[in-house]
Amino acid sequence: MNQPSLDVPGQPRQTGPEAADERARLSYRLRGGAKTTNRWWTRYAVVLVLIVMAVIFSITNSTTFPTVANFQIVFGSNSVTMLLALASLPPLISGDFDLSVGYNLELSAVLLAVLTGEHHISLGLAILITLGLGALVGLVNGILITRIGISSFIATIGVGSVLSGISLYLTNGNVLIQGIPHSLETFAQDNAAGVPDIVWMAAIIAVVFWIAFEHTPYGRRSLAIGLSPRSAQLLGMRVANLRTTAFVISGLMSAIAGVIELGYVGSVSSGVGPSFLLPAVAAGFLGATTIKVGRFNVVGTVIAVILVAIGVSGLELNGVPNWVEPVFDGAVLVIAVGSSRLIARRAERT
Amino acid sequence: MHVADVRPPALRIRGASMRFGPRLVLDALDLEVEQGQVHALLGANGSGKSTSVKIISGNHEPTSIERFELSGEQVPRPAGVQDMQARGLRTVHQELGLVEELSIAENIALGRHYQRGVGGRIDWRRTRAAVAEALELVGLHRAPGVPVARLAAWERVAVVFARAMYGGLDQVKLLVLDEITSALPAEEVARVMEVIGRVKNHGAGVLYITHRFEEVFEIADMITVLRDGKIIHHGETSEITPAELVELVAGQAIEPHAPREATRTESVVLSIDKITNSRLSGVSFAVGAGEIVGVIGRAGCGRSAIGRVIFGLESIRSGTVSVAGQGIPAGKPWRSLAAGIAYVGQDRRRAGTISGASTEENLTIGALSGLTRFGWLLRRREGELADTLITRCNVVPPDPRAPIETLSGGNQQKVVVGRWIPREPKVLVLDEPTEGVDVGARQAIYALIHEQAAHGCAVLVLSSSIEELTTLCDRVLCLVDGEVSDELSGGSLTVQAIESFLLLRVSSGNTSAQKAAS
């Protein structure tokens, strides 16, 4: 029945590196990540959607959509979202949520308006104080989470609520518009070489992030902490410090976004924070479905912000009412993350 | 009607094949497990064992299969996991799936069903009674209300068996035990073997998957060996010797390990001085350059704690750890790392590899600082390092892109050990380095350890495997209740010596009995 066969007692099979293998290794090294989740069509599906959408809008709205002026508006008005999306990214990479970024942005804008408008402090010093406070909020978040052990979800939502209360106190429910320095408004609303200053700024910061998080040992360690915190500890990493650092960067970036928001809009009132939170955090998750699939990554996050911005702008030009925007935001997020899950599950099976 | 004494086998499989893409993982498998018998299914990592288990448990639908019967009844296809359960199949994995905070009764009833009272609420009295009955079957004498967190490892396994039996023994036709002992210390395995014996006596068939051959000879009635998806041996346990079996599974004769040349030198690298904390009471010893020192002791003796203290993962009350004469502050892994200590922890699945990362990223994570120019991580140098390490550690598949989870346990362990090589550690501490690892990979890991010692590294091996310690180590320290009670080396370092230490020295001590009681 069952034959005790005399198989050749061979050596364990050696699948040596062949030419095709070598090529694959090289391409892997160019993009990073692990192979099953990085087939090209899954990596670039979001980019493809972006291009298709841009082409469609260019045809349907050929006089209004593909114009320099429109792109200046679309990119300019989304720079703050971009900055805040980048702000939420470091904690996501090292495995935490920062839901205080929106409130931090709001408080930073309010504080800067109060310092310059009511207390007549010089713009440079006021910005310095604002950024310092933003970073301090991040530090508090980090300490609550890594030293005391509160879940990042609860800690940052709690801290966020406190921040929103302080904003309300500072504004007393009014729109702050008096005495906001002209130089800040000029910077936030001007163009350089046909591109808004703040877009340049967001782009430069994105490049810095891309280098720091994807091309340095620091970035790789943050990633390892996000993927397997216990392994990271067994590798001798200073896990608590690195996680706290991520929150400090997040706080600082939120404050920068707040400063830019004040300059771009020219006024601020309490309550603007939450409207920035979802698009920012959502961009991080949407970004994780592209470029480096399954990982929070900088390029993906940038693409995600652009995708939503272009989509919303195109729809608005087509006369779609404004309630469509949040619906579009949410739907894109759920569909993209959902389909990447399904693809990953199918990849696991084969 | 069947004739009374011709009982159908608990499991009968004919011609089961499984193809993943171009790869034929399982080639016409025939397998029969009789009722009341333990049938061992053996094979190296990647031989098709796991695939067979997944087909039997209903997780995988085979590419083709001629017959698939449980207790004489044809299993309809495709058979899902629920379906197989309903037909009397119970699978137990190494991850037992118990909820620590809940009681034995809750853990058992959760997976199955609670006894219900008026209005559908849980009738705890009847649930407890049913649970107590199941516990009686597996011989675990514990109150159903005891939280699982308080149980010893073998007792947890017994709880999982009881969960499988809960609701009627006659419903259980086949019990599949998938490497349930691989994370257990040797002394607990014996208790698990007793429990399995009891289950088998109740008439269920048991399909037993393991890497530990001693267990096979202790408990199995039949043995089937797989290699590359084919059966290469099938027969009764009494027909084969351990050495023959090892050769069959490994695919080549494993040379008995050459006793190491004593490389002991005068220079002490690692020294531990009167370390005391909640689990250790004044441990002192030293490891010289190029020396491999083992530590053994019964469960709860503080073996793992030594490694965790040395790497700064556990705090201490008093004592010092020093490397090359330099004291190291306790409780700071990064300081230990900077002092030249490398540590390989016990729980590879949960705390060894970086899941979600590639083999390459796992191999280079410990040596990133050496791969940069002006802070920029050089992918090319990283790739070269990964290739070198893959070759040196013989990682299979030799593919840097492979997600680490897709590697077999043995190969993951090669990666976890190999990633320390580029750091050239002065001290290497390994906790159960070959737990759940097949014979071939074990040899590869031993070779890596020897290589490190040859380079002057002081190696400390914490293990519950007597065989591992006698083949690998120059000296073995015997630990009782957080204290070094004995040291074996040279001619006195034998399997018998360690065994008698474990049996006699430990059970006679009064302190250990008191601790066990508390």
Chai-1 contact restraints between the chains, C-beta under 6 A:
chainA,res_idxA,chainB,res_idxB,connection_type,confidence,min_distance_angstrom,max_distance_angstrom,comment,restraint_id
A,N2,B,D30,contact,1.0,0.0,6.0,A-B,restraint_1
A,N2,B,I231,contact,1.0,0.0,6.0,A-B,restraint_2
A,N2,B,H234,contact,1.0,0.0,6.0,A-B,restraint_3
A,P4,B,H233,contact,1.0,0.0,6.0,A-B,restraint_4
A,P4,B,H234,contact,1.0,0.0,6.0,A-B,restraint_5
A,S5,B,I232,contact,1.0,0.0,6.0,A-B,restraint_6
A,D7,B,I232,contact,1.0,0.0,6.0,A-B,restraint_7
A,P9,B,G251,contact,1.0,0.0,6.0,A-B,restraint_8
A,P9,B,Q252,contact,1.0,0.0,6.0,A-B,restraint_9
A,T15,B,P397,contact,1.0,0.0,6.0,A-B,restraint_10
A,Y28,B,R401,contact,1.0,0.0,6.0,A-B,restraint_11
A,R29,B,R379,contact,1.0,0.0,6.0,A-B,restraint_12
A,R29,B,G383,contact,1.0,0.0,6.0,A-B,restraint_13
A,A34,B,S358,contact,1.0,0.0,6.0,A-B,restraint_14
A,A34,B,P403,contact,1.0,0.0,6.0,A-B,restraint_15
A,K35,B,R401,contact,1.0,0.0,6.0,A-B,restraint_16
A,T36,B,P403,contact,1.0,0.0,6.0,A-B,restraint_17
A,H215,B,W376,contact,1.0,0.0,6.0,A-B,restraint_18
A,H215,B,L377,contact,1.0,0.0,6.0,A-B,restraint_19
A,T216,B,G375,contact,1.0,0.0,6.0,A-B,restraint_20
A,T216,B,L377,contact,1.0,0.0,6.0,A-B,restraint_21
A,P217,B,L368,contact,1.0,0.0,6.0,A-B,restraint_22
A,P217,B,S369,contact,1.0,0.0,6.0,A-B,restraint_23
A,P217,B,L377,contact,1.0,0.0,6.0,A-B,restraint_24
A,R220,B,L368,contact,1.0,0.0,6.0,A-B,restraint_25
A,A224,B,I354,contact,1.0,0.0,6.0,A-B,restraint_26
A,A224,B,I365,contact,1.0,0.0,6.0,A-B,restraint_27
A,L227,B,I354,contact,1.0,0.0,6.0,A-B,restraint_28
A,L227,B,G356,contact,1.0,0.0,6.0,A-B,restraint_29
A,L227,B,A357,contact,1.0,0.0,6.0,A-B,restraint_30
A,S228,B,I354,contact,1.0,0.0,6.0,A-B,restraint_31
A,S228,B,S355,contact,1.0,0.0,6.0,A-B,restraint_32
A,R230,B,A351,contact,1.0,0.0,6.0,A-B,restraint_33
A,S231,B,A351,contact,1.0,0.0,6.0,A-B,restraint_34
A,S231,B,I354,contact,1.0,0.0,6.0,A-B,restraint_35
A,L234,B,G345,contact,1.0,0.0,6.0,A-B,restraint_36
A,L234,B,A351,contact,1.0,0.0,6.0,A-B,restraint_37
A,L235,B,G366,contact,1.0,0.0,6.0,A-B,restraint_38
A,G236,B,P333,contact,1.0,0.0,6.0,A-B,restraint_39
A,G236,B,W334,contact,1.0,0.0,6.0,A-B,restraint_40
A,G236,B,L337,contact,1.0,0.0,6.0,A-B,restraint_41
A,R238,B,W334,contact,1.0,0.0,6.0,A-B,restraint_42
